[in-house]
Amino acid sequence: MEMRKWISNDTTLMSQWAAKGFDTYPVDTSVSLGSNKTKVLGLALQTLDDCLTLDTKGLLEFISTNKNTKRFLLQAIGKIFDPLGLISPFTIRMKCPIQELWKNKITWDEKLPPKIVERFIFNCKNPGNRKEGPLTSEEMMEAEYFLLKQEQLMSFHTEMTAMRNGDDICH
């Protein structure tokens, strides 16, 4: 595979590559989200800051049509492209309402409960928000169980390994 379309936020390096005949990608100096034309692995690259960003503008436009069905939510989630799993905290938050819909046996084209729609839109509008937002009591219980399990694994690692291996844990 031949590498092509080289890019860097270092102008000296870019000019050296151009002088040596490398195919360079034009640097977009705009910093406003959604206008950056530089893409790496499907994600927008802010070349000046050297960071990958998620453009949620298209997703927000899509959900503004207010169809509010399970089919529509899955279509919206399908528009999120994350080949490396870099934004998995965001995508997981987007998929949690779908799990709740399946538990409640909501059909594909049935209108969604307003609480789920509200939570989904909140998560779309606040992709970086990991500490706030409406959580269900089930999510709180799952988080509590997860933390307890992690603490047990750390505190009783030796005993749990011995039990899995069929060894005696009482010495």
N, CA and C atoms as a LAMMPS dump frame, in Angstrom:
ITEM: TIMESTEP
0
ITEM: NUMBER OF ATOMS
513
ITEM: BOX BOUNDS ff ff ff
-5.0000000000000000e+02 5.0000000000000000e+02
-5.0000000000000000e+02 5.0000000000000000e+02
-5.0000000000000000e+02 5.0000000000000000e+02
ITEM: ATOMS id mol type element x y z
1 1 1 N 0.844 -1.174 0
2 1 2 C 0 0 0
3 1 3 C 0.889 1.236 0
4 2 1 N 0.609 2.12 -0.904
5 2 2 C 1.404 3.335 -1.003
6 2 3 C 0.724 4.455 -0.215
7 3 1 N 1.5 5.091 0.664
8 3 2 C 0.969 6.212 1.441
9 3 3 C 0.793 7.412 0.516
10 4 1 N -0.298 8.138 0.713
11 4 2 C -0.538 9.33 -0.1
12 4 3 C -1.268 10.365 0.737
13 5 1 N -1.342 11.566 0.202
14 5 2 C -2.021 12.679 0.867
15 5 3 C -1.461 12.932 2.269
16 6 1 N -0.185 13.255 2.347
17 6 2 C 0.474 13.55 3.613
18 6 3 C -0.031 14.879 4.16
19 7 1 N -0.123 14.969 5.488
20 7 2 C -0.562 16.213 6.124
21 7 3 C 0.103 16.349 7.487
22 8 1 N 0.373 17.589 7.857
23 8 2 C 0.966 17.885 9.155
24 8 3 C 0.585 19.303 9.542
25 9 1 N 0.657 19.603 10.835
26 9 2 C 0.428 20.977 11.256
27 9 3 C 1.74 21.766 11.283
28 10 1 N 2.833 21.129 10.899
29 10 2 C 4.148 21.771 10.813
30 10 3 C 4.364 22.244 9.373
31 11 1 N 4.378 23.562 9.172
32 11 2 C 4.497 24.114 7.818
33 11 3 C 5.849 23.797 7.187
34 12 1 N 6.911 23.712 7.997
35 12 2 C 8.235 23.374 7.465
36 12 3 C 8.218 21.975 6.869
37 13 1 N 7.659 21.049 7.592
38 13 2 C 7.571 19.67 7.128
39 13 3 C 6.713 19.576 5.861
40 14 1 N 5.609 20.307 5.84
41 14 2 C 4.743 20.298 4.654
42 14 3 C 5.488 20.819 3.424
43 15 1 N 6.283 21.883 3.596
44 15 2 C 7.024 22.432 2.448
45 15 3 C 8.135 21.478 2.003
46 16 1 N 8.763 20.762 2.952
47 16 2 C 9.785 19.768 2.592
48 16 3 C 9.158 18.635 1.786
49 17 1 N 7.994 18.181 2.208
50 17 2 C 7.313 17.114 1.484
51 17 3 C 6.954 17.567 0.073
52 18 1 N 6.446 18.792 -0.032
53 18 2 C 6.068 19.323 -1.349
54 18 3 C 7.293 19.433 -2.256
55 19 1 N 8.443 19.852 -1.689
56 19 2 C 9.678 19.983 -2.468
57 19 3 C 10.167 18.624 -2.967
58 20 1 N 9.926 17.569 -2.179
59 20 2 C 10.376 16.224 -2.563
60 20 3 C 9.351 15.496 -3.434
61 21 1 N 8.25 16.163 -3.752
62 21 2 C 7.273 15.567 -4.652
63 21 3 C 6.218 14.704 -3.985
64 22 1 N 6.131 14.719 -2.65
65 22 2 C 5.082 13.966 -1.962
66 22 3 C 3.73 14.612 -2.236
67 23 1 N 2.724 13.79 -2.347
68 23 2 C 1.365 14.275 -2.537
69 23 3 C 0.855 14.742 -1.177
70 24 1 N 0.723 16.049 -0.981
71 24 2 C 0.285 16.578 0.314
72 24 3 C -1.168 17.015 0.241
73 25 1 N -1.801 16.929 1.358
74 25 2 C -3.202 17.321 1.478
75 25 3 C -3.241 18.792 1.864
76 26 1 N -4.071 19.613 1.229
77 26 2 C -4.102 21.04 1.59
78 26 3 C -4.612 21.229 3.014
79 27 1 N -3.928 22.061 3.775
80 27 2 C -4.294 22.296 5.173
81 27 3 C -5.441 23.289 5.229
82 28 1 N -6.485 22.906 5.935
83 28 2 C -7.625 23.791 6.147
84 28 3 C -7.387 24.513 7.463
85 29 1 N -7.256 25.816 7.418
86 29 2 C -6.918 26.571 8.625
87 29 3 C -8.139 26.984 9.424
88 30 1 N -9.327 26.665 8.951
89 30 2 C -10.523 27.043 9.708
90 30 3 C -10.62 26.188 10.959
91 31 1 N -11.146 26.775 12.014
92 31 2 C -11.265 26.04 13.265
93 31 3 C -12.713 25.761 13.646
94 32 1 N -13.649 26.226 12.838
95 32 2 C -15.042 25.993 13.192
96 32 3 C -15.432 24.562 12.841
97 33 1 N -16.099 23.928 13.779
98 33 2 C -16.502 22.539 13.599
99 33 3 C -17.498 22.443 12.452
100 34 1 N -17.315 21.469 11.612
101 34 2 C -18.207 21.266 10.487
102 34 3 C -17.671 21.85 9.192
103 35 1 N -16.722 22.799 9.274
104 35 2 C -16.181 23.383 8.047
105 35 3 C -14.821 22.795 7.703
106 36 1 N -14.262 21.983 8.586
107 36 2 C -12.945 21.4 8.346
108 36 3 C -13.067 20.319 7.279
109 37 1 N -12.297 20.449 6.227
110 37 2 C -12.359 19.501 5.107
111 37 3 C -11.363 18.356 5.258
112 38 1 N -10.443 18.451 6.207
113 38 2 C -9.418 17.441 6.379
114 38 3 C -9.996 16.265 7.156
115 39 1 N -9.908 15.076 6.583
116 39 2 C -10.441 13.882 7.241
117 39 3 C -9.347 12.839 7.37
118 40 1 N -9.34 12.151 8.501
119 40 2 C -8.432 11.037 8.748
120 40 3 C -9.279 9.901 9.302
121 41 1 N -9.269 8.766 8.63
122 41 2 C -10.062 7.603 9.027
123 41 3 C -11.536 7.953 9.226
124 42 1 N -12.041 8.87 8.422
125 42 2 C -13.437 9.249 8.492
126 42 3 C -13.773 10.285 9.542
127 43 1 N -12.802 10.684 10.352
128 43 2 C -13.033 11.696 11.376
129 43 3 C -12.385 13.004 10.956
130 44 1 N -12.983 14.134 11.351
131 44 2 C -12.434 15.446 11.012
132 44 3 C -11.158 15.688 11.816
133 45 1 N -10.115 16.138 11.128
134 45 2 C -8.842 16.442 11.784
135 45 3 C -8.661 17.943 11.833
136 46 1 N -8.531 18.487 13.029
137 46 2 C -8.19 19.898 13.202
138 46 3 C -6.671 19.976 13.13
139 47 1 N -6.156 20.395 11.986
140 47 2 C -4.708 20.347 11.763
141 47 3 C -3.944 21.312 12.649
142 48 1 N -4.525 22.453 12.966
143 48 2 C -3.805 23.411 13.806
144 48 3 C -3.652 22.899 15.234
145 49 1 N -4.701 22.273 15.768
146 49 2 C -4.66 21.743 17.132
147 49 3 C -4.163 20.309 17.181
148 50 1 N -4.065 19.665 16.023
149 50 2 C -3.648 18.272 15.911
150 50 3 C -4.552 17.356 16.74
151 51 1 N -5.854 17.471 16.498
152 51 2 C -6.787 16.595 17.209
153 51 3 C -7.92 16.177 16.276
154 52 1 N -8.423 14.978 16.519
155 52 2 C -9.566 14.46 15.765
156 52 3 C -10.848 14.95 16.429
157 53 1 N -11.836 15.316 15.631
158 53 2 C -13.096 15.8 16.177
159 53 3 C -14.261 15.045 15.551
160 54 1 N -15.354 15.049 16.255
161 54 2 C -16.586 14.433 15.772
162 54 3 C -17.529 15.548 15.354
163 55 1 N -17.942 15.538 14.126
164 55 2 C -18.876 16.537 13.62
165 55 3 C -20.29 15.998 13.786
166 56 1 N -21.019 16.549 14.739
167 56 2 C -22.382 16.082 15.002
168 56 3 C -23.431 16.91 14.263
169 57 1 N -22.988 17.848 13.434
170 57 2 C -23.926 18.724 12.728
171 57 3 C -24.905 17.914 11.868
172 58 1 N -24.395 16.971 11.076
173 58 2 C -25.259 16.147 10.233
174 58 3 C -26.216 15.295 11.051
175 59 1 N -25.742 14.789 12.184
176 59 2 C -26.581 13.979 13.063
177 59 3 C -27.702 14.83 13.649
178 60 1 N -27.367 16.05 14.076
179 60 2 C -28.385 16.938 14.641
180 60 3 C -29.424 17.333 13.593
181 61 1 N -28.979 17.556 12.359
182 61 2 C -29.926 17.862 11.277
183 61 3 C -30.855 16.679 11.029
184 62 1 N -30.295 15.465 11.071
185 62 2 C -31.09 14.263 10.831
186 62 3 C -32.149 14.079 11.917
187 63 1 N -31.768 14.24 13.186
188 63 2 C -32.738 14.01 14.261
189 63 3 C -33.754 15.138 14.374
190 64 1 N -33.472 16.286 13.738
191 64 2 C -34.426 17.398 13.811
192 64 3 C -35.699 17.113 13.007
193 65 1 N -35.704 16.046 12.206
194 65 2 C -36.918 15.688 11.463
195 65 3 C -37.993 15.1 12.372
196 66 1 N -37.625 14.752 13.612
197 66 2 C -38.573 14.319 14.651
198 66 3 C -39.474 13.156 14.252
199 67 1 N -38.899 12.095 13.721
200 67 2 C -39.707 10.916 13.399
201 67 3 C -39.952 10.072 14.644
202 68 1 N -39.012 10.031 15.573
203 68 2 C -39.173 9.421 16.887
204 68 3 C -39.721 7.994 16.889
205 69 1 N -39.078 7.119 16.128
206 69 2 C -39.39 5.694 16.169
207 69 3 C -38.087 4.938 16.411
208 70 1 N -38.204 3.665 16.766
209 70 2 C -37 2.859 16.988
210 70 3 C -36.194 2.746 15.698
211 71 1 N -36.87 2.616 14.574
212 71 2 C -36.202 2.546 13.276
213 71 3 C -35.393 3.827 13.028
214 72 1 N -35.992 4.965 13.35
215 72 2 C -35.341 6.26 13.155
216 72 3 C -34.094 6.391 14.045
217 73 1 N -34.208 5.953 15.314
218 73 2 C -33.047 6.023 16.211
219 73 3 C -31.895 5.17 15.69
220 74 1 N -32.206 3.98 15.193
221 74 2 C -31.151 3.125 14.64
222 74 3 C -30.517 3.756 13.402
223 75 1 N -31.314 4.427 12.581
224 75 2 C -30.763 5.125 11.419
225 75 3 C -29.818 6.236 11.87
226 76 1 N -30.203 6.957 12.911
227 76 2 C -29.359 8.043 13.425
228 76 3 C -28.047 7.488 13.966
229 77 1 N -28.111 6.397 14.715
230 77 2 C -26.902 5.78 15.269
231 77 3 C -26.015 5.263 14.145
232 78 1 N -26.638 4.753 13.085
233 78 2 C -25.881 4.248 11.938
234 78 3 C -25.103 5.328 11.208
235 79 1 N -25.466 6.582 11.398
236 79 2 C -24.757 7.688 10.754
237 79 3 C -23.444 8.026 11.463
238 80 1 N -23.223 7.45 12.636
239 80 2 C -21.999 7.729 13.392
240 80 3 C -20.912 6.78 12.908
241 81 1 N -19.823 7.339 12.425
242 81 2 C -18.719 6.544 11.892
243 81 3 C -17.554 6.61 12.87
244 82 1 N -17.183 5.467 13.419
245 82 2 C -16.096 5.404 14.395
246 82 3 C -15.305 4.115 14.193
247 83 1 N -14.448 4.065 13.16
248 83 2 C -13.765 2.814 12.838
249 83 3 C -12.778 2.342 13.9
250 84 1 N -12.232 3.244 14.695
251 84 2 C -11.243 2.859 15.703
252 84 3 C -11.811 2.798 17.116
253 85 1 N -13.075 3.132 17.286
254 85 2 C -13.672 3.123 18.618
255 85 3 C -13.214 4.28 19.482
256 86 1 N -12.745 5.354 18.859
257 86 2 C -12.24 6.497 19.619
258 86 3 C -13.35 7.243 20.344
259 87 1 N -14.545 7.171 19.821
260 87 2 C -15.661 7.881 20.447
261 87 3 C -16.68 6.905 21.03
262 88 1 N -16.214 5.729 21.427
263 88 2 C -17.142 4.718 21.942
264 88 3 C -17.918 5.173 23.177
265 89 1 N -17.368 6.026 24.07
266 89 2 C -18.232 6.499 25.162
267 89 3 C -19.474 7.225 24.633
268 90 1 N -19.315 7.954 23.543
269 90 2 C -20.446 8.654 22.924
270 90 3 C -21.392 7.655 22.261
271 91 1 N -20.85 6.729 21.48
272 91 2 C -21.713 5.789 20.752
273 91 3 C -22.455 4.848 21.699
274 92 1 N -21.827 4.477 22.792
275 92 2 C -22.508 3.609 23.764
276 92 3 C -23.685 4.345 24.385
277 93 1 N -23.482 5.631 24.733
278 93 2 C -24.586 6.421 25.278
279 93 3 C -25.728 6.542 24.271
280 94 1 N -25.382 6.549 22.986
281 94 2 C -26.407 6.649 21.957
282 94 3 C -27.172 5.33 21.82
283 95 1 N -26.523 4.214 22.111
284 95 2 C -27.147 2.897 21.942
285 95 3 C -27.952 2.452 23.162
286 96 1 N -27.716 3.039 24.318
287 96 2 C -28.438 2.64 25.534
288 96 3 C -29.956 2.785 25.407
289 97 1 N -30.471 3.868 24.823
290 97 2 C -31.937 3.94 24.665
291 97 3 C -32.504 2.813 23.801
292 98 1 N -31.738 2.343 22.821
293 98 2 C -32.202 1.239 21.971
294 98 3 C -32.406 -0.017 22.815
295 99 1 N -31.461 -0.271 23.716
296 99 2 C -31.573 -1.437 24.595
297 99 3 C -32.838 -1.329 25.459
298 100 1 N -33.094 -0.136 25.957
299 100 2 C -34.287 0.083 26.77
300 100 3 C -35.564 -0.141 25.951
301 101 1 N -35.534 0.258 24.688
302 101 2 C -36.702 0.047 23.817
303 101 3 C -36.964 -1.437 23.594
304 102 1 N -35.905 -2.212 23.402
305 102 2 C -36.083 -3.654 23.212
306 102 3 C -36.609 -4.316 24.483
307 103 1 N -36.12 -3.864 25.638
308 103 2 C -36.616 -4.417 26.903
309 103 3 C -38.109 -4.146 27.067
310 104 1 N -38.543 -2.963 26.616
311 104 2 C -39.955 -2.584 26.737
312 104 3 C -40.808 -3.053 25.563
313 105 1 N -40.197 -3.829 24.651
314 105 2 C -40.888 -4.408 23.496
315 105 3 C -41.583 -3.349 22.621
316 106 1 N -40.9 -2.233 22.41
317 106 2 C -41.404 -1.18 21.521
318 106 3 C -41.179 -1.646 20.081
319 107 1 N -42.217 -1.562 19.24
320 107 2 C -42.089 -2.007 17.849
321 107 3 C -41.324 -0.97 17.025
322 108 1 N -40.982 -1.353 15.787
323 108 2 C -40.132 -0.525 14.936
324 108 3 C -40.715 0.845 14.631
325 109 1 N -42.004 0.921 14.361
326 109 2 C -42.593 2.185 13.931
327 109 3 C -43.524 2.808 14.967
328 110 1 N -43.49 2.285 16.18
329 110 2 C -44.292 2.838 17.268
330 110 3 C -43.629 4.125 17.778
331 111 1 N -44.445 5.093 18.178
332 111 2 C -43.912 6.341 18.735
333 111 3 C -43.155 6.031 20.027
334 112 1 N -42.034 6.709 20.213
335 112 2 C -41.19 6.466 21.38
336 112 3 C -41.681 7.248 22.591
337 113 1 N -41.406 6.725 23.794
338 113 2 C -41.722 7.497 24.998
339 113 3 C -40.929 8.811 24.993
340 114 1 N -41.559 9.919 25.379
341 114 2 C -40.881 11.222 25.346
342 114 3 C -39.571 11.249 26.137
343 115 1 N -39.512 10.492 27.228
344 115 2 C -38.301 10.472 28.059
345 115 3 C -37.097 9.94 27.269
346 116 1 N -37.306 8.906 26.466
347 116 2 C -36.221 8.318 25.675
348 116 3 C -35.802 9.272 24.565
349 117 1 N -36.772 9.897 23.908
350 117 2 C -36.462 10.861 22.843
351 117 3 C -35.66 12.021 23.418
352 118 1 N -36.097 12.512 24.565
353 118 2 C -35.421 13.632 25.229
354 118 3 C -33.972 13.269 25.561
355 119 1 N -33.78 12.071 26.097
356 119 2 C -32.431 11.629 26.463
357 119 3 C -31.552 11.462 25.229
358 120 1 N -32.105 10.907 24.159
359 120 2 C -31.35 10.7 22.928
360 120 3 C -30.913 12.04 22.331
361 121 1 N -31.822 12.991 22.263
362 121 2 C -31.499 14.314 21.717
363 121 3 C -30.472 15.012 22.602
364 122 1 N -30.612 14.879 23.914
365 122 2 C -29.636 15.473 24.836
366 122 3 C -28.242 14.917 24.554
367 123 1 N -28.145 13.6 24.379
368 123 2 C -26.844 12.979 24.11
369 123 3 C -26.276 13.411 22.762
370 124 1 N -27.132 13.607 21.764
371 124 2 C -26.658 14.081 20.449
372 124 3 C -26.114 15.494 20.535
373 125 1 N -26.795 16.33 21.293
374 125 2 C -26.385 17.732 21.393
375 125 3 C -25.181 17.926 22.306
376 126 1 N -24.906 16.969 23.168
377 126 2 C -23.809 17.078 24.128
378 126 3 C -22.887 15.869 24.021
379 127 1 N -22.179 15.705 22.888
380 127 2 C -21.379 14.495 22.689
381 127 3 C -20.224 14.339 23.671
382 128 1 N -19.709 15.432 24.204
383 128 2 C -18.582 15.342 25.135
384 128 3 C -19.011 15.273 26.578
385 129 1 N -20.3 15.353 26.841
386 129 2 C -20.805 15.406 28.2
387 129 3 C -20.876 14 28.781
388 130 1 N -19.952 13.68 29.65
389 130 2 C -19.903 12.33 30.22
390 130 3 C -20.381 12.297 31.661
391 131 1 N -20.584 13.46 32.271
392 131 2 C -20.911 13.469 33.691
393 131 3 C -22.339 13.904 33.965
394 132 1 N -23.017 14.434 32.965
395 132 2 C -24.353 14.94 33.191
396 132 3 C -25.33 14.282 32.237
397 133 1 N -26.579 14.531 32.49
398 133 2 C -27.608 14.011 31.606
399 133 3 C -28.56 13.123 32.363
400 134 1 N -29.763 13.022 31.879
401 134 2 C -30.749 12.196 32.553
402 134 3 C -30.361 10.717 32.516
403 135 1 N -30.217 10.108 33.67
404 135 2 C -29.927 8.675 33.771
405 135 3 C -31.144 7.969 34.348
406 136 1 N -31.39 6.779 33.882
407 136 2 C -32.493 5.999 34.435
408 136 3 C -32.016 5.315 35.708
409 137 1 N -32.967 4.85 36.518
410 137 2 C -32.593 4.156 37.751
411 137 3 C -31.86 2.852 37.423
412 138 1 N -32.228 2.21 36.299
413 138 2 C -31.521 0.991 35.877
414 138 3 C -30.056 1.28 35.565
415 139 1 N -29.785 2.408 34.901
416 139 2 C -28.4 2.771 34.585
417 139 3 C -27.603 3.027 35.857
418 140 1 N -28.254 3.654 36.837
419 140 2 C -27.577 3.908 38.112
420 140 3 C -27.25 2.588 38.814
421 141 1 N -28.194 1.642 38.799
422 141 2 C -27.947 0.344 39.425
423 141 3 C -26.839 -0.407 38.693
424 142 1 N -26.848 -0.371 37.357
425 142 2 C -25.796 -1.035 36.58
426 142 3 C -24.429 -0.449 36.894
427 143 1 N -24.362 0.868 37.019
428 143 2 C -23.09 1.518 37.342
429 143 3 C -22.619 1.105 38.734
430 144 1 N -23.547 1.023 39.682
431 144 2 C -23.196 0.619 41.043
432 144 3 C -22.684 -0.828 41.062
433 145 1 N -23.376 -1.731 40.363
434 145 2 C -22.926 -3.123 40.289
435 145 3 C -21.557 -3.23 39.628
436 146 1 N -21.343 -2.456 38.584
437 146 2 C -20.056 -2.473 37.892
438 146 3 C -18.937 -2.043 38.84
439 147 1 N -19.153 -0.952 39.57
440 147 2 C -18.128 -0.468 40.502
441 147 3 C -17.86 -1.48 41.613
442 148 1 N -18.925 -2.093 42.14
443 148 2 C -18.747 -3.115 43.178
444 148 3 C -17.964 -4.31 42.649
445 149 1 N -18.289 -4.746 41.439
446 149 2 C -17.586 -5.885 40.845
447 149 3 C -16.111 -5.563 40.631
448 150 1 N -15.819 -4.349 40.16
449 150 2 C -14.421 -3.954 39.954
450 150 3 C -13.659 -3.951 41.273
451 151 1 N -14.294 -3.456 42.318
452 151 2 C -13.644 -3.427 43.633
453 151 3 C -13.409 -4.848 44.145
454 152 1 N -14.378 -5.729 43.957
455 152 2 C -14.214 -7.116 44.371
456 152 3 C -13.078 -7.787 43.609
457 153 1 N -13.004 -7.544 42.305
458 153 2 C -11.929 -8.135 41.506
459 153 3 C -10.56 -7.667 41.98
460 154 1 N -10.463 -6.391 42.339
461 154 2 C -9.176 -5.863 42.801
462 154 3 C -8.843 -6.358 44.205
463 155 1 N -9.835 -6.39 45.09
464 155 2 C -9.587 -6.751 46.485
465 155 3 C -9.383 -8.247 46.692
466 156 1 N -10.106 -9.065 45.939
467 156 2 C -10.067 -10.507 46.153
468 156 3 C -9.504 -11.255 44.949
469 157 1 N -8.557 -10.653 44.273
470 157 2 C -7.984 -11.233 43.065
471 157 3 C -7.397 -12.626 43.323
472 158 1 N -6.606 -12.762 44.373
473 158 2 C -5.947 -14.039 44.675
474 158 3 C -6.974 -15.131 44.969
475 159 1 N -7.972 -14.809 45.793
476 159 2 C -8.994 -15.788 46.153
477 159 3 C -9.832 -16.202 44.939
478 160 1 N -10.175 -15.242 44.105
479 160 2 C -10.999 -15.553 42.931
480 160 3 C -10.237 -16.417 41.93
481 161 1 N -8.952 -16.143 41.758
482 161 2 C -8.131 -16.958 40.865
483 161 3 C -8.029 -18.378 41.4
484 162 1 N -7.839 -18.51 42.708
485 162 2 C -7.748 -19.835 43.321
486 162 3 C -9.057 -20.607 43.146
487 163 1 N -10.18 -19.938 43.323
488 163 2 C -11.477 -20.598 43.168
489 163 3 C -11.695 -21.054 41.727
490 164 1 N -11.306 -20.226 40.76
491 164 2 C -11.458 -20.606 39.349
492 164 3 C -10.615 -21.828 39.008
493 165 1 N -9.452 -21.924 39.641
494 165 2 C -8.545 -23.043 39.379
495 165 3 C -8.872 -24.266 40.225
496 166 1 N -9.868 -24.154 41.111
497 166 2 C -10.24 -25.272 41.965
498 166 3 C -9.292 -25.473 43.136
499 167 1 N -8.5 -24.467 43.45
500 167 2 C -7.56 -24.559 44.568
501 167 3 C -8.256 -24.192 45.871
502 168 1 N -7.632 -24.603 46.983
503 168 2 C -8.136 -24.293 48.312
504 168 3 C -7.802 -22.837 48.637
505 169 1 N -8.798 -22.058 49.079
506 169 2 C -8.519 -20.657 49.407
507 169 3 C -8.225 -20.471 50.889
508 170 1 N -8.455 -21.496 51.703
509 170 2 C -8.147 -21.428 53.139
510 170 3 C -6.808 -22.112 53.376
511 171 1 N -5.833 -21.363 53.802
512 171 2 C -4.504 -21.952 54.025
513 171 3 C -4.283 -22.28 55.456
